[in-house]
Amino acid sequence: MRLVERIVTTAAAVLALTPAAAAEVTRGNFGTLPDGRAVPSVTLVNRHGVSATVIAYGATLQALVLPDAKGARADVALGYATLADYLAHPQYFGSTVGRFANRIARGRFSLDGRAYQVPVNNGPNSLHGGTSGFDKVLWDVVEAKDGHVVLRHVSADGEMGYPGQLTVDATYALDETDRLTITYTATTTAATIVNVTNHAYWNLSGEGSANGAMAHVLTIPADTYLPTDAGAIPTGERTSVTGTPFDFRAGHAVGARVRDAGDRQLVFGRGYDHNWIVGDRVTPDLHLTARVDDPASGRGFELWSNQPGVQFYSGNFLDGTTSGKARRIYRAGDAVVLEPQIFPDTPNQPAFGSARLMPGETYRNVIQYRFNSGAAK
């Protein structure tokens, strides 16, 4: 089973992904890198007051403003107000992560009989592409109009140890139905592995709110998840969520069981940092991957994607050493992260499928947030 999708365009799929109407687009400048290169920003705004700001450094979702049930607007995405903070305190806030998102055990994999070593930056393992992944490069803004922005990064053959020159596009599109769609596509000049996703941190009460995200109600329509070893590498088992703190099928508060020391999986991750199985393959259309609701503000979203897995991370390693746009300290439990993707360590676990991308194929990950403020439109 191959988890890297060969594109098959159908009329139904095209209609499902076509925005209802375009948001306004405004260009800006988010600062200058130490080498003198400017970092563009692009803000998309629709008529309901929903806005998304994307910066070219890391193809990052820097802000997402959403009205609450009373119409009051707040930025609900964790992040920094300045480029200097993104450079000094990288934490993947809203970043595009790759070439291989999530973890590769010991930073090693084999492809066509050849062994590869990529940088380890998470204990003995490689995380989110290594020490200088896609989150730490300046992407090119190739288009910004009609409610969307397209950013591109050309990853050289051998960059971070990965084979093949990989051309990656990240498209952010906001429509008038309050849907933000992030589409990642990639092509390669040689056989390689790919797993690209977005690492947005969400606090639907507002990133500067005194309320954390532990009261957010999370639903994940998955019967099984992937348990890990102490280093967050999947063991290869597919474990039923029934009767465990990992059962979010009916929806419950994130914080209700996050500190259950009786489940060693929560001890390993200091909370949730696991992949739920929401499908058996990458699909041409989208399926519901998760839902998040904040009872305090009335804000919420459904997360739809074409990917078979979703990594749920409960912000366990936010340790109070950084502060965000509202100049409030970020602490453990202040946000939730949901990353649609193929399964972690897939290159080393054949039972998970394949992360292979070949010349002539197109990798594609579509991530769609269907926001709900509860306010009258």
TORFI-888607 format. One record per residue (C-alpha): residue in one letter; x, y, z. Coordinates in Angstrom, 2 decimals, always signed. Example, Ala and Ser with C-alpha at 12.3 -4.5 7.8 and 13.67 -1.06 7.14 Angstrom:
<pts>
> A_+12.30_-4.50_+7.80
> S_+13.67_-1.06_+7.14
</pts>
This chain:
<pts>
> M_+0.00_+0.00_+0.00
> R_+1.43_+3.37_-0.97
> L_+0.60_+6.34_+1.27
> V_+2.05_+8.90_-1.13
> E_-0.85_+9.63_-3.42
> R_-0.71_+9.44_-7.18
> I_-2.96_+12.34_-8.19
> V_-6.25_+11.26_-9.72
> T_-8.37_+14.30_-10.36
> T_-12.11_+13.75_-10.30
> A_-14.87_+16.26_-10.78
> A_-16.14_+15.61_-7.26
> A_-12.72_+16.18_-5.72
> V_-12.23_+19.43_-7.61
> L_-15.62_+20.74_-6.55
> A_-14.95_+19.81_-2.91
> L_-11.75_+21.84_-2.83
> T_-12.88_+24.88_-4.81
> P_-13.38_+27.94_-2.56
> A_-16.89_+29.43_-2.51
> A_-15.53_+32.95_-2.95
> A_-12.21_+34.66_-2.52
> A_-10.99_+36.61_+0.50
> E_-9.09_+39.89_+0.17
> V_-5.31_+39.68_-0.07
> T_-2.85_+42.15_+1.45
> R_+0.93_+41.94_+1.17
> G_+3.34_+43.11_+3.85
> N_+6.84_+42.75_+5.24
> F_+7.49_+40.74_+8.41
> G_+11.14_+41.71_+8.82
> T_+14.61_+41.00_+7.51
> L_+16.83_+37.97_+8.02
> P_+20.39_+38.47_+9.26
> D_+21.66_+37.94_+5.69
> G_+19.55_+40.87_+4.47
> R_+16.72_+38.96_+2.80
> A_+13.24_+40.36_+3.37
> V_+10.52_+38.09_+4.79
> P_+7.20_+38.82_+3.04
> S_+3.84_+38.39_+4.74
> V_+0.43_+37.90_+3.16
> T_-2.88_+38.41_+4.96
> L_-6.16_+36.92_+3.72
> V_-9.39_+38.49_+5.08
> N_-12.98_+37.48_+4.40
> R_-16.17_+39.45_+5.00
> H_-16.93_+37.67_+8.30
> G_-13.80_+39.06_+9.92
> V_-11.82_+35.84_+9.64
> S_-8.22_+36.49_+8.65
> A_-5.09_+34.40_+8.15
> T_-1.58_+35.86_+8.05
> V_+1.15_+33.78_+6.45
> I_+4.85_+34.63_+6.56
> A_+7.43_+33.31_+4.09
> Y_+9.82_+32.17_+6.82
> G_+8.86_+28.54_+7.27
> A_+5.70_+29.05_+5.14
> T_+4.20_+29.76_+8.54
> L_+0.62_+30.50_+9.61
> Q_+1.56_+33.41_+11.88
> A_-1.96_+34.46_+12.90
> L_-5.58_+33.33_+12.55
> V_-8.20_+35.82_+13.72
> L_-11.66_+34.41_+14.40
> P_-14.80_+36.01_+15.90
> D_-16.34_+34.40_+18.97
> A_-20.04_+33.74_+19.57
> K_-20.56_+37.45_+20.34
> G_-18.56_+38.66_+17.37
> A_-15.44_+39.62_+19.33
> R_-12.32_+38.82_+17.35
> A_-9.18_+37.17_+18.69
> D_-6.05_+35.60_+17.29
> V_-6.40_+31.89_+18.08
> A_-3.05_+30.65_+16.70
> L_+0.03_+30.67_+18.93
> G_+3.06_+32.42_+17.48
> Y_+5.37_+35.39_+17.67
> A_+4.95_+39.05_+16.83
> T_+8.48_+39.45_+15.44
> L_+10.80_+37.60_+13.12
> A_+13.52_+37.84_+15.76
> D_+11.49_+35.63_+18.08
> Y_+10.91_+33.00_+15.38
> L_+14.67_+32.89_+14.81
> A_+15.67_+32.89_+18.48
> H_+12.99_+30.56_+19.87
> P_+11.90_+28.07_+17.18
> Q_+8.95_+25.95_+18.33
> Y_+7.23_+25.13_+15.02
> F_+4.40_+27.63_+15.75
> G_+2.24_+27.42_+12.61
> S_+5.19_+26.23_+10.54
> T_+5.31_+23.97_+7.53
> V_+7.33_+20.94_+8.64
> G_+9.25_+18.50_+6.43
> R_+10.89_+17.01_+4.39
> F_+9.59_+14.28_+6.69
> A_+7.22_+15.55_+9.39
> N_+7.19_+13.80_+12.75
> R_+9.90_+11.29_+13.68
> I_+12.30_+8.94_+11.95
> A_+13.95_+6.48_+14.34
> R_+17.67_+7.21_+14.78
> G_+17.45_+9.47_+11.72
> R_+18.01_+6.44_+9.49
> F_+16.13_+4.90_+6.60
> S_+16.86_+2.84_+3.50
> L_+15.62_+3.43_-0.02
> D_+16.30_+1.04_-2.91
> G_+18.98_-0.68_-0.91
> R_+20.86_+2.49_+0.00
> A_+21.09_+3.68_+3.61
> Y_+20.51_+7.34_+4.47
> Q_+21.29_+9.29_+7.63
> V_+19.47_+12.54_+8.40
> P_+20.19_+14.83_+11.38
> V_+18.90_+13.77_+14.79
> N_+17.38_+16.61_+16.79
> N_+14.93_+14.90_+19.15
> G_+16.96_+12.69_+21.43
> P_+18.27_+9.87_+19.22
> N_+15.66_+10.53_+16.52
> S_+15.02_+12.96_+13.69
> L_+12.03_+15.31_+14.09
> H_+10.30_+17.41_+11.41
> G_+13.07_+17.17_+8.83
> G_+16.07_+17.63_+11.10
> T_+18.06_+20.56_+12.41
> S_+17.16_+22.80_+9.47
> G_+13.85_+21.59_+8.17
> F_+11.28_+23.42_+6.07
> D_+10.27_+25.51_+9.12
> K_+13.68_+27.24_+9.09
> V_+14.00_+28.27_+5.44
> L_+12.75_+31.32_+3.56
> W_+10.13_+30.28_+1.03
> D_+9.39_+32.23_-2.17
> V_+5.98_+33.84_-2.55
> V_+5.10_+32.88_-6.12
> E_+1.47_+34.06_-6.13
> A_-0.86_+36.04_-3.89
> K_-4.32_+36.82_-5.28
> D_-7.95_+35.69_-5.33
> G_-8.02_+34.66_-1.68
> H_-4.89_+32.53_-1.69
> V_-1.11_+32.64_-1.46
> V_+1.31_+30.11_-2.92
> L_+4.78_+29.69_-1.42
> R_+7.55_+27.52_-2.86
> H_+10.74_+25.94_-1.57
> V_+13.20_+23.99_-3.69
> S_+15.01_+21.57_-1.40
> A_+18.33_+20.60_-2.95
> D_+19.37_+17.00_-3.51
> G_+21.10_+16.01_-0.27
> E_+19.63_+18.81_+1.85
> M_+19.42_+17.46_+5.43
> G_+20.57_+14.14_+4.00
> Y_+17.47_+13.49_+1.88
> P_+17.86_+12.30_-1.73
> G_+16.40_+14.08_-4.75
> Q_+15.73_+17.73_-5.46
> L_+12.25_+18.32_-4.03
> T_+10.07_+21.21_-5.20
> V_+7.38_+21.92_-2.59
> D_+4.40_+24.29_-2.89
> A_+2.38_+25.44_+0.12
> T_-0.96_+27.04_-0.77
> Y_-3.09_+28.80_+1.84
> A_-6.63_+29.67_+0.69
> L_-9.39_+31.39_+2.70
> D_-12.96_+31.51_+1.43
> E_-16.20_+33.20_+2.44
> T_-17.51_+30.08_+4.18
> D_-14.72_+30.46_+6.79
> R_-12.69_+27.58_+5.45
> L_-8.91_+27.79_+5.48
> T_-7.39_+25.19_+3.16
> I_-3.67_+24.41_+3.23
> T_-2.49_+22.33_+0.30
> Y_+1.00_+20.87_+0.11
> T_+2.27_+19.41_-3.16
> A_+5.74_+18.17_-4.03
> T_+7.66_+16.70_-6.95
> T_+11.13_+15.15_-7.01
> T_+14.03_+14.51_-9.38
> A_+14.91_+11.18_-7.72
> A_+13.34_+8.61_-5.43
> T_+12.86_+10.12_-1.98
> I_+10.54_+10.13_+1.04
> V_+8.03_+12.89_+1.80
> N_+5.66_+13.77_+4.63
> V_+4.80_+17.47_+4.87
> T_+2.24_+19.00_+7.24
> N_+1.36_+22.13_+9.19
> H_+2.15_+22.54_+12.89
> A_-0.38_+25.15_+14.01
> Y_-0.94_+25.50_+17.77
> W_-4.55_+26.37_+18.63
> N_-6.11_+28.09_+21.64
> L_-9.64_+28.97_+20.56
> S_-10.10_+31.27_+23.56
> G_-7.31_+33.40_+22.07
> E_-3.56_+32.91_+22.08
> G_-3.28_+35.60_+24.74
> S_-6.12_+34.26_+26.86
> A_-5.60_+33.22_+30.46
> N_-7.61_+30.12_+29.55
> G_-5.52_+27.28_+28.20
> A_-6.77_+24.66_+25.77
> M_-7.39_+21.87_+28.26
> A_-11.11_+22.67_+28.39
> H_-11.38_+22.41_+24.60
> V_-13.57_+19.49_+23.60
> L_-11.80_+17.24_+21.12
> T_-13.34_+14.62_+18.85
> I_-11.23_+12.23_+16.78
> P_-13.19_+9.65_+14.72
> A_-10.61_+6.89_+15.15
> D_-10.95_+3.40_+16.62
> T_-7.19_+2.85_+16.89
> Y_-3.98_+4.76_+17.54
> L_-0.23_+4.09_+17.38
> P_+1.42_+3.51_+20.77
> T_+5.08_+4.54_+21.02
> D_+8.24_+3.71_+22.89
> A_+9.74_+6.18_+25.38
> G_+11.31_+8.10_+22.47
> A_+7.95_+8.68_+20.73
> I_+8.67_+6.18_+17.94
> P_+5.66_+3.95_+17.12
> T_+6.10_+0.35_+18.26
> G_+4.30_-0.92_+15.15
> E_+1.18_-1.94_+17.08
> R_-2.26_-0.60_+16.23
> T_-4.09_-0.36_+19.54
> S_-7.80_+0.03_+20.17
> V_-8.77_+3.28_+21.91
> T_-11.65_+1.54_+23.70
> G_-11.41_+1.91_+27.45
> T_-8.32_+4.14_+27.26
> P_-7.61_+7.89_+27.60
> F_-7.09_+7.84_+23.83
> D_-10.78_+7.39_+23.05
> F_-12.00_+10.72_+21.65
> R_-14.74_+9.25_+19.46
> A_-17.54_+10.80_+21.52
> G_-15.59_+13.96_+22.27
> H_-14.36_+15.09_+25.66
> A_-12.22_+17.79_+27.23
> V_-8.54_+17.45_+26.40
> G_-7.54_+17.91_+30.03
> A_-9.93_+15.34_+31.46
> R_-7.44_+12.46_+31.18
> V_-4.21_+14.04_+29.98
> R_-2.46_+13.45_+33.32
> D_-3.61_+9.85_+33.79
> A_-0.41_+8.25_+35.10
> G_-2.07_+4.86_+34.90
> D_-1.49_+4.86_+31.15
> R_+2.24_+4.71_+30.43
> Q_+1.69_+6.14_+26.96
> L_+0.74_+9.44_+28.61
> V_+3.79_+9.16_+30.85
> F_+6.06_+8.66_+27.81
> G_+4.71_+11.77_+26.07
> R_+4.05_+13.88_+29.18
> G_+0.53_+13.93_+27.75
> Y_-0.76_+13.28_+24.25
> D_+1.79_+13.14_+21.43
> H_+0.51_+10.26_+19.32
> N_-0.87_+9.41_+15.91
> W_-4.51_+8.35_+15.53
> I_-5.51_+6.15_+12.57
> V_-8.37_+7.88_+10.75
> G_-7.96_+6.00_+7.45
> D_-6.02_+3.26_+5.74
> R_-4.51_+5.31_+2.91
> V_-4.15_+8.73_+1.34
> T_-7.40_+9.48_-0.49
> P_-8.32_+11.72_-3.46
> D_-11.05_+13.41_-1.42
> L_-11.25_+14.74_+2.13
> H_-12.54_+13.05_+5.28
> L_-13.21_+14.32_+8.79
> T_-10.06_+14.00_+10.87
> A_-10.92_+15.86_+14.09
> R_-13.18_+18.46_+15.66
> V_-12.28_+21.00_+18.33
> D_-14.79_+23.13_+20.26
> D_-14.15_+25.76_+22.91
> P_-17.19_+26.06_+25.25
> A_-15.87_+29.35_+26.67
> S_-15.82_+31.31_+23.41
> G_-18.14_+29.35_+21.14
> R_-15.35_+29.03_+18.59
> G_-14.57_+25.71_+16.96
> F_-13.41_+23.98_+13.84
> E_-13.65_+20.73_+11.97
> L_-10.39_+19.45_+10.50
> W_-10.66_+17.62_+7.18
> S_-7.82_+16.02_+5.23
> N_-6.90_+13.34_+2.73
> Q_-4.32_+11.77_+5.08
> P_-4.64_+8.45_+6.98
> G_-3.24_+9.70_+10.28
> V_-3.48_+12.70_+12.56
> Q_-0.87_+13.49_+15.20
> F_-2.46_+15.03_+18.29
> Y_-0.09_+16.91_+20.58
> S_-1.39_+18.57_+23.75
> G_+1.33_+21.21_+24.07
> N_+3.19_+19.21_+26.72
> F_+6.58_+20.84_+26.18
> L_+5.48_+24.48_+26.34
> D_+7.56_+25.19_+29.41
> G_+7.03_+28.87_+30.23
> T_+10.28_+30.02_+28.63
> T_+8.64_+31.85_+25.71
> S_+5.84_+34.36_+25.28
> G_+3.67_+35.03_+22.28
> K_+2.02_+37.86_+20.41
> A_+0.01_+39.06_+23.42
> R_+3.19_+38.90_+25.55
> R_+1.76_+36.16_+27.73
> I_+3.89_+33.18_+28.74
> Y_+3.09_+29.92_+26.96
> R_+2.82_+26.96_+29.34
> A_+2.03_+23.26_+29.03
> G_-1.59_+22.78_+27.98
> D_-1.99_+26.26_+26.52
> A_-2.65_+24.88_+23.02
> V_-3.50_+21.80_+20.99
> V_-1.81_+20.70_+17.76
> L_-3.41_+18.44_+15.14
> E_-1.22_+17.41_+12.20
> P_-2.72_+15.35_+9.33
> Q_+0.00_+13.13_+7.85
> I_+1.13_+9.62_+7.07
> F_+2.28_+7.60_+10.07
> P_+5.49_+8.47_+11.95
> D_+8.59_+6.41_+11.10
> T_+6.85_+4.98_+8.02
> P_+10.18_+4.61_+6.13
> N_+11.28_+2.04_+8.74
> Q_+7.96_+0.26_+9.21
> P_+6.70_-1.44_+6.02
> A_+3.38_-2.33_+7.68
> F_+2.58_+1.40_+7.73
> G_+2.78_+1.64_+3.94
> S_+5.23_+3.75_+1.95
> A_+6.47_+7.33_+2.10
> R_+8.19_+6.99_-1.27
> L_+7.85_+9.67_-3.95
> M_+9.18_+9.00_-7.44
> P_+9.92_+11.31_-10.38
> G_+6.73_+11.90_-12.33
> E_+4.54_+11.57_-9.22
> T_+3.02_+14.37_-7.14
> Y_+2.79_+14.25_-3.37
> R_-0.31_+15.95_-1.98
> N_-1.55_+16.70_+1.53
> V_-4.73_+18.79_+1.85
> I_-5.59_+20.21_+5.29
> Q_-8.88_+22.08_+5.64
> Y_-10.08_+23.94_+8.71
> R_-13.83_+24.56_+8.69
> F_-14.15_+27.28_+11.32
> N_-17.27_+28.04_+13.33
> S_-17.51_+31.12_+15.53
> G_-21.11_+30.59_+16.62
> A_-21.82_+34.18_+15.60
> A_-24.63_+35.02_+13.20
> K_-23.43_+35.53_+9.65
</pts>
